[in-house]
Amino acid sequence: MSTVRSAGRRAEAWAGIVLTSPALLVFTVFMFVPIALTFWYSLHRYSGFGRMRWLGLDNYRTIASDPTFWTALRNTVVFTAVSVPLSVALGLGAALLLNRWMPARGLFRALVYVPVVISGVAAGVIFLRLFDPVTGIVDQLLTQLGLPAVDWQGNGAAAMLSVIAVTTWQGIGFGMVVYLAGLQGIPREIYEAAAVDGAAGWRRFRRITWPLLAPTTFFLIVYSIITSFQVFDVVYVLTRGGPGTSTTFLVQYAYDQGFNQRRQGYAAAIGTILYVIVLALTVVQWRLQRRRDEAS
């Protein structure tokens, strides 16, 4: 009997290996190998041509005293700290609004989701025209309202605000779809029981909806943080990191060092640090969520 069970377990193990091997292969080729190569390049001086020269940790020592890197890191943190709560909150608001019945609800859902399928380059080009100081409609509307026009490309704070606005606009639809899935997974019996007890409106949201959406919120926060630290296309088209370095983020700085300055080893070191930061933030968020689940 034990022989039959062990044979069955081996068969299940092999079946699991066979079924997961395509995903493992894709992960190895497109995730693990590039990460390993990036770290290897970060230990060398490499221009993309010719032979690499071993530097050890010199690239990381240079980064530690590089003021532009620290500016890019600060800009990335500020951008993430503002854009992530905004996109998550607005996505939740859109989901709560469009989860109830209303005329043309499907059309409104589609309109909110459309920015998600627009590429970052296309969105950057669109808003580059909207924020143009001469012909842009945004400054024209501000002038019509009696407000001063804003130099969106020449003022550092305004340029950062424009990047946050575009990326938040693109992220609302994704958050809405994820929250809609979470809302529709909550049993209606819970709301019916709450209605019997007299709970409605804000109290029902605070006591029932928000706690039950905690896993969804956790996923969106982690996903949004990862994507925010990797933002590139919108910034590259909209501001090119300017004015000065006011909207220079880590990915753009790594791109500039790797392809414009031909310091691909240095760019790989920046990419490795970025990977470690994102991994650390993900682990912290996961542990906090796990403690919250255990406490509840």
Order of alpha helices (4+ residues) and beta strands (2+ residues): alpha-alpha-beta-beta-alpha-alpha-alpha-alpha-alpha-alpha-alpha-alpha-alpha-alpha-alpha
